Every structure is written in structure tokens, then in C-alpha cells.
Amino acid sequence: MTEGALPFIMQEMFKIPLPFVVYIASHNLHKIEEIQQIVSTQAFTKELLAQVMALGYVCDGDALYRCSTTEAEPPLQAPTSFFSFRSIGEVAPYEAPEENGTTYLENAKIKAEYAYHLGKGEVDVLADDSGLEVAALGGFPGIHSARFAPEEEQIPQLLEKMKDVTDPKDRGLCFHCAVAFAGHDGMGKPWEFSLERDVLGQMLTEPQGSKGFGYDPIFYLPSLEKSFAQVPTDVKNQYSHRGKAVRAFCLAYLEGKLGHVAR
């Protein structure tokens, strides 16, 4: 940008390079790719850009600047994505810790804290724990969703358990996601926070669709009239438990990183 060409002052002392790099406590490439896709949509980038502006920053595509405006609104150029999510395995060899919590949130915190220390407290880390809860089975498999049976047997076993429940209204289920963050705020101080989101649906009597992964083929969302495995990833992410949780995380992250200046 040419000096003197803009009717506002970009304060170099508050220049923050983009994207924000956050390491995921996982080797699951499907999960990491899905999280990156969630935050990289044009609509969500626009939402993040609005939050950046509200916190008193402008964006030139490569960095954020704290600015003072004079007579006109500063021009804005959104980045491809405000965030870059990577595996903590890029920082150090990673073996998932024992998930011995009794809730999704406890397990997410266990993974986040472990990965944060693995990175020697020098990187921002996000961990999630999610699962499928079937109402007619008392919330089973819940926090054991990834481990109650070998992966290829999980859907068949659930369908077998539900074979006598034929009324769709009795086949309710819920995808639940908890995310936990460990890192530093905009002042460089240690910072942790967590949140949870979910999405309600119905269990199909047989898998439908070939997209997605995990339990997506049997998770039917009435508002879409399709399973999560039958819709494009960007559509699924608009409604999914992880989509909701990750978007909420990003908004909270920006507030923590940038809000101290606004205050």
C-alpha cells in the first residue's frame, strides 16, 4: 500500500501476520481437513472480517493492523482463510493420550493439555471430542463412539441394536462435539477455554450416501431430507456439530487475541 494513499493510519506496532496457526491434537487427516474447510468458506471469512473490524482492525489479506480512521472507511481485503489448522504431529511425535474422562469436554481438555505440553507451551492447540448419542439406547455409544467396536463394525452394530425400533420419531439421535483450547491470549498470557455444540437428527435403518466419514451415512437431518453422507461437505459443515463448535471457537479466539487492544 502506497504511503499516504489511505485516509487512515495502520499501526505497525499492532501488525499481526495471517493466518493464525492452530495445531489440532490429532493425526486424523479427515478431521483436520474438515476443520480447515469449515473456517475457509467465503461466508464465514466474511463473518470473521466483520468481527475484526468491530475490534478495531483492518486486513490487507496478509496481516491485520490496528488502525485509526479519519474521514473514510479503510479498504478491506480478506485473506483466503484467517486460520491454518495443522496436526500437532508437525511439531513433535504425537501419540494420543488415554481418554479416561467421563464427558466429551473432559476428554477434549485431556488431549488439548497433552498436546500443548508436547509443543512446550509455544503453540496454540485445539482438541475436540465428539460422539453419537442414540436416544433409544440411553445415549449410547456417546463418549465411546470411536472405540466401542472396530470401525467397520460400529454402524452395523448400532443398526442391529435398533432393528426393532421402527418409528422414525423413536429413532432420534444427536451428534455432540466439545472443543478445548490451550495456548496464549493476545497479551501472551496462558489461556484456556472450551465450548460444546450439537445437532439433532434421526437414525436411518440403513446407510445412505458415500460422502463424509464415521456415522454420517446413518445420520439423517430432517431439514435437509438427507443423511450427512448424501450432501456436499460444505452443506454438512453448515449444520454439523463440529461445524458449529469450530466456528464458535474461531470467533472466541479472535476476541481473545485482538480484544485486549479494543479494551
C-alpha positions, 0 to 999 in steps of 0.5 A, a space after each residue: 500500500 502506497 504511503 499516504 494513499 489511505 485516509 487512515 493510519 495502520 499501526 505497525 506496532 499492532 501488525 499481526 501476520 495471517 493466518 493464525 496457526 492452530 495445531 489440532 491434537 490429532 493425526 486424523 487427516 479427515 478431521 483436520 481437513 474438515 476443520 480447515 474447510 469449515 473456517 475457509 468458506 467465503 461466508 464465514 471469512 466474511 463473518 470473521 472480517 466483520 468481527 475484526 473490524 468491530 475490534 478495531 482492525 483492518 486486513 490487507 489479506 496478509 496481516 491485520 493492523 490496528 488502525 485509526 480512521 479519519 474521514 473514510 472507511 479503510 479498504 478491506 481485503 480478506 485473506 483466503 482463510 484467517 486460520 491454518 489448522 495443522 496436526 500437532 504431529 508437525 511439531 513433535 511425535 504425537 501419540 494420543 493420550 488415554 481418554 479416561 474422562 467421563 464427558 466429551 469436554 473432559 476428554 477434549 481438555 485431556 488431549 488439548 493439555 497433552 498436546 500443548 505440553 508436547 509443543 512446550 507451551 509455544 503453540 496454540 492447540 485445539 482438541 475436540 471430542 465428539 460422539 453419537 448419542 442414540 436416544 433409544 439406547 440411553 445415549 449410547 455409544 456417546 463418549 465411546 463412539 470411536 472405540 466401542 467396536 472396530 470401525 467397520 463394525 460400529 454402524 452395523 452394530 448400532 443398526 442391529 441394536 435398533 432393528 426393532 425400533 421402527 418409528 422414525 420419531 423413536 429413532 432420534 439421535 444427536 451428534 455432540 462435539 466439545 472443543 478445548 483450547 490451550 495456548 496464549 491470549 493476545 497479551 501472551 498470557 496462558 489461556 484456556 477455554 472450551 465450548 460444546 455444540 450439537 445437532 439433532 437428527 434421526 437414525 436411518 435403518 440403513 446407510 445412505 450416501 458415500 460422502 463424509 466419514 464415521 456415522 454420517 451415512 446413518 445420520 439423517 437431518 430432517 431439514 435437509 431430507 438427507 443423511 450427512 453422507 448424501 450432501 456436499 461437505 460444505 452443506 454438512 459443515 453448515 449444520 454439523 456439530 463440529 461445524 458449529 463448535 469450530 466456528 464458535 471457537 474461531 470467533 472466541 479466539 479472535 476476541 481473545 487475541 485482538 480484544 485486549 487492544 479494543 479494551 
